Amino acid sequence: MSLDPPTYIVSLQNNIRARPISWEGAVRARTITEEDLKRIKSVDKVRKEQRKQTIEADPQSYSTLLLGENGAQSIFQAALKRQDIIQYMLVLAGDIVDDIPSFVSELVQHPKPYEPFLPLLKYSNNAEDPVPLLASTVLSSLLSQAQPVLPKLSPEIQDALSKLYAFISTLAKSSDAGLQDIAVQEYSSLLRARKSREIFWKQRKETLNPLIDILRAAAGAPKDSDSTLWSGGNSVRSATEVGLSGGVGIQLLYDVLLVIWQLSFEGSLVGEGLEDEHDIIPLYCQLLRLSPKEKTTRILLSTLYNLLSSNRNTLLPAATLIKLPTLIQTLQGRHLTDEDLLEDLNALKEMLDEYTKTQTTFDQYAAEVQSGHLRWSPPHRNPQFWRENARRIVEEGNGELPKKLADIMSKTWDNDKQVLAIGCNDVACLVKEVPEKRTQLEKAGLKGRVMGLMQEADESVRWESLRAVGEWLRYNFE
């Protein structure tokens, strides 16, 4: 999937192309050589076909111009103090790389093809400075085209990718939608090979986190506000009816979703991390409810399928818990026409149906606890469930579920206090049904936590904690 170039960059490039450059003055000042000027003029302000023929007739000379070789500096190193020349040559280099793929093969055979451009990423601390922006554009194009050409990613490419990702992440963190647009499109152009996706994932705190923040803003669920995601209804509403939140435009939303879709092809590597760190399943379900266009719905469904199909044991329980099967059924009732979308929709339904057929009530409860987020699902208030499953909950997996419950309750849940109320309810039920396991539950930290919550300001938490402590005291006195 190719994207139109960012408007911001196109406007900047056109502006720079129109500026006059005193090339002869640069030669007199020995900033560039006569030979450099001759080569530049032969490919500047000429038709694309003429430029292509000129460069293909002497690729080595133009490789030396841009990258340097055998002691000769690249023009970017020679003219480092002339910002006007650096900007102009970055635009020209970008045109050459984009328009002449055969020349890219010549460039990437150079011993250090990225060395002249990487320092330019730190040319200025100003996010809107043209030099770093243009350098990142050239590097993104060069690296994306190099990946299919080379049999494997060399250490030089991996180092360049890592440094470029770090720079692009600063654009993604910007509040300027134009800079965010540049960031996601450059990411998308780079994520064409497995190794580039692995490096992106390795640097996910700087690369991925700002993109997730954009998606959470669009979903109306800013960071540290998980209750919005987990309490979303099953209705599917168009963003034209309710609007995307956070000032996120439809095109930016699609471009961010495209990057994560590309990442999802490494589902076995990234799936569990995306859920553990970002609640990706609830987030994508909420975005499905708000999806403004079929193209965004399609890419949401395709990403979910990639992640779920490669992490069936860990992510399918989370998908069921958040009622994805019901949401899929609702989507099937809409008049959808995109064939790829319908194919992914049916594939997801089949996968979820197959999973839910074998799922027991205990499985549902265990999946909810393992998800790290509790809600008032049916098992919590069902006395029969606790009579039949309390012992299994405490004993199975060396007490894994009570430990996870204690971990959930150790958090403050400032934006979703009902999680603490539900946790206290579960502790009360466990103590009531298997009182002989009180010592194990106390060692997990559950007794101390429910006692501490008796002072909680939230009334429902206070009530449920008192009930749990009451169960503990009842057996103490008996």
GIRAUR-V983524 format. One record per residue. N is the residue number from 1. D_LAST is the distance of its C-alpha to the last C-alpha in Angstrom with 1 decimal. Layout:
N:D_LAST + N:D_LAST
This chain:
1:69.1 + 2:71.5 + 3:71.1 + 4:73.8 + 5:74.4 + 6:72.6 + 7:74.8 + 8:74.2 + 9:75.6 + 10:78.5 + 11:79.6 + 12:79.4 + 13:81.4 + 14:84.1 + 15:84.5 + 16:85.0 + 17:87.5 + 18:89.6 + 19:89.9 + 20:93.1 + 21:92.9 + 22:95.6 + 23:95.7 + 24:99.1 + 25:97.9 + 26:95.0 + 27:97.6 + 28:99.7 + 29:96.7 + 30:96.0 + 31:92.5 + 32:93.4 + 33:96.4 + 34:99.2 + 35:97.9 + 36:94.5 + 37:96.2 + 38:98.3 + 39:95.3 + 40:93.3 + 41:96.2 + 42:96.8 + 43:93.4 + 44:92.7 + 45:93.6 + 46:94.9 + 47:93.9 + 48:90.9 + 49:93.1 + 50:95.5 + 51:92.7 + 52:91.3 + 53:94.7 + 54:95.3 + 55:92.1 + 56:92.2 + 57:95.7 + 58:94.5 + 59:90.7 + 60:90.8 + 61:92.5 + 62:90.0 + 63:87.1 + 64:88.6 + 65:89.0 + 66:85.4 + 67:83.8 + 68:86.4 + 69:87.5 + 70:89.5 + 71:89.4 + 72:90.1 + 73:87.5 + 74:86.0 + 75:87.2 + 76:83.7 + 77:83.9 + 78:87.6 + 79:87.2 + 80:83.8 + 81:85.2 + 82:86.7 + 83:83.9 + 84:86.2 + 85:87.3 + 86:83.7 + 87:82.6 + 88:85.7 + 89:85.4 + 90:81.7 + 91:82.6 + 92:85.5 + 93:83.3 + 94:80.7 + 95:83.5 + 96:84.9 + 97:81.5 + 98:80.7 + 99:84.2 + 100:85.2 + 101:82.5 + 102:85.0 + 103:85.3 + 104:81.5 + 105:82.0 + 106:84.5 + 107:82.3 + 108:79.2 + 109:81.4 + 110:82.0 + 111:80.4 + 112:78.5 + 113:78.7 + 114:75.9 + 115:76.9 + 116:79.2 + 117:76.6 + 118:73.3 + 119:74.4 + 120:75.4 + 121:71.8 + 122:71.5 + 123:74.8 + 124:73.2 + 125:69.8 + 126:70.8 + 127:69.0 + 128:72.0 + 129:74.6 + 130:76.8 + 131:77.1 + 132:73.4 + 133:73.0 + 134:76.2 + 135:75.4 + 136:72.0 + 137:73.8 + 138:76.4 + 139:73.8 + 140:71.6 + 141:74.6 + 142:75.8 + 143:72.5 + 144:71.7 + 145:75.1 + 146:74.9 + 147:71.7 + 148:73.4 + 149:76.6 + 150:75.0 + 151:73.5 + 152:70.5 + 153:69.4 + 154:70.9 + 155:69.2 + 156:71.6 + 157:70.3 + 158:66.7 + 159:67.3 + 160:69.2 + 161:66.5 + 162:63.8 + 163:66.0 + 164:67.0 + 165:63.4 + 166:62.5 + 167:65.4 + 168:64.7 + 169:61.1 + 170:62.5 + 171:64.3 + 172:61.2 + 173:59.3 + 174:62.1 + 175:61.8 + 176:65.3 + 177:65.2 + 178:68.5 + 179:67.2 + 180:64.0 + 181:66.4 + 182:68.3 + 183:65.2 + 184:63.7 + 185:67.2 + 186:67.8 + 187:64.4 + 188:65.2 + 189:68.6 + 190:67.0 + 191:64.2 + 192:66.5 + 193:65.6 + 194:62.4 + 195:62.8 + 196:63.4 + 197:60.2 + 198:58.3 + 199:59.7 + 200:58.8 + 201:55.2 + 202:55.1 + 203:56.1 + 204:53.8 + 205:52.5 + 206:56.0 + 207:57.4 + 208:54.7 + 209:52.4 + 210:55.2 + 211:55.8 + 212:52.2 + 213:52.3 + 214:55.3 + 215:53.5 + 216:50.4 + 217:52.8 + 218:54.5 + 219:51.2 + 220:50.2 + 221:47.3 + 222:48.2 + 223:46.4 + 224:42.8 + 225:42.5 + 226:40.9 + 227:39.6 + 228:43.1 + 229:43.4 + 230:40.0 + 231:40.3 + 232:44.0 + 233:44.9 + 234:46.7 + 235:50.0 + 236:52.9 + 237:54.9 + 238:58.2 + 239:58.6 + 240:61.8 + 241:59.5 + 242:56.8 + 243:58.4 + 244:57.2 + 245:55.2 + 246:56.1 + 247:59.8 + 248:59.8 + 249:62.9 + 250:63.0 + 251:65.2 + 252:63.1 + 253:60.0 + 254:61.9 + 255:63.1 + 256:59.7 + 257:58.3 + 258:61.3 + 259:60.4 + 260:56.8 + 261:58.1 + 262:60.4 + 263:57.4 + 264:55.4 + 265:57.9 + 266:56.0 + 267:52.8 + 268:51.2 + 269:51.8 + 270:50.7 + 271:48.4 + 272:45.0 + 273:46.1 + 274:47.3 + 275:44.0 + 276:41.8 + 277:44.0 + 278:45.4 + 279:43.4 + 280:46.7 + 281:45.6 + 282:44.2 + 283:47.2 + 284:49.7 + 285:48.1 + 286:48.5 + 287:52.1 + 288:52.8 + 289:51.9 + 290:54.3 + 291:57.0 + 292:60.4 + 293:62.6 + 294:62.7 + 295:63.5 + 296:60.2 + 297:58.3 + 298:60.0 + 299:59.2 + 300:55.6 + 301:55.2 + 302:57.1 + 303:55.0 + 304:51.8 + 305:53.2 + 306:54.3 + 307:50.8 + 308:48.8 + 309:51.1 + 310:50.9 + 311:47.1 + 312:45.8 + 313:42.5 + 314:41.5 + 315:43.2 + 316:43.2 + 317:39.5 + 318:40.0 + 319:43.0 + 320:41.1 + 321:38.3 + 322:40.8 + 323:42.4 + 324:45.6 + 325:46.4 + 326:46.4 + 327:48.6 + 328:51.0 + 329:51.3 + 330:52.1 + 331:54.8 + 332:56.3 + 333:57.0 + 334:59.2 + 335:62.9 + 336:63.0 + 337:66.3 + 338:65.8 + 339:66.0 + 340:64.0 + 341:61.3 + 342:61.1 + 343:61.0 + 344:58.1 + 345:56.3 + 346:56.6 + 347:55.7 + 348:52.5 + 349:51.6 + 350:52.2 + 351:50.1 + 352:47.1 + 353:47.5 + 354:47.4 + 355:44.3 + 356:42.3 + 357:43.2 + 358:41.1 + 359:38.1 + 360:34.7 + 361:32.0 + 362:30.1 + 363:33.4 + 364:33.7 + 365:30.3 + 366:31.0 + 367:34.4 + 368:33.1 + 369:30.8 + 370:33.6 + 371:36.0 + 372:34.2 + 373:34.1 + 374:31.5 + 375:32.5 + 376:30.9 + 377:32.1 + 378:30.8 + 379:28.0 + 380:25.9 + 381:25.4 + 382:25.4 + 383:22.1 + 384:24.0 + 385:25.0 + 386:21.5 + 387:20.5 + 388:23.6 + 389:23.9 + 390:20.7 + 391:20.7 + 392:24.4 + 393:24.2 + 394:22.0 + 395:23.9 + 396:27.5 + 397:30.0 + 398:27.8 + 399:25.5 + 400:28.5 + 401:27.2 + 402:24.1 + 403:26.6 + 404:29.0 + 405:26.5 + 406:25.8 + 407:29.5 + 408:30.1 + 409:27.5 + 410:29.1 + 411:32.2 + 412:32.8 + 413:34.3 + 414:36.3 + 415:38.3 + 416:35.5 + 417:32.3 + 418:30.9 + 419:30.3 + 420:27.6 + 421:26.1 + 422:26.1 + 423:24.6 + 424:21.6 + 425:21.3 + 426:21.5 + 427:18.8 + 428:16.4 + 429:17.5 + 430:17.1 + 431:13.5 + 432:12.7 + 433:14.9 + 434:14.4 + 435:11.1 + 436:12.4 + 437:15.2 + 438:13.6 + 439:15.6 + 440:18.7 + 441:18.4 + 442:17.9 + 443:20.9 + 444:22.9 + 445:22.5 + 446:20.6 + 447:17.7 + 448:20.3 + 449:22.6 + 450:20.4 + 451:19.5 + 452:23.2 + 453:24.1 + 454:22.4 + 455:25.7 + 456:27.8 + 457:30.7 + 458:30.5 + 459:28.6 + 460:27.4 + 461:26.1 + 462:24.3 + 463:22.6 + 464:21.5 + 465:20.2 + 466:18.1 + 467:16.7 + 468:15.9 + 469:14.3 + 470:12.2 + 471:10.9 + 472:10.2 + 473:8.5 + 474:6.3 + 475:4.9 + 476:5.5 + 477:3.8 + 478:0.0
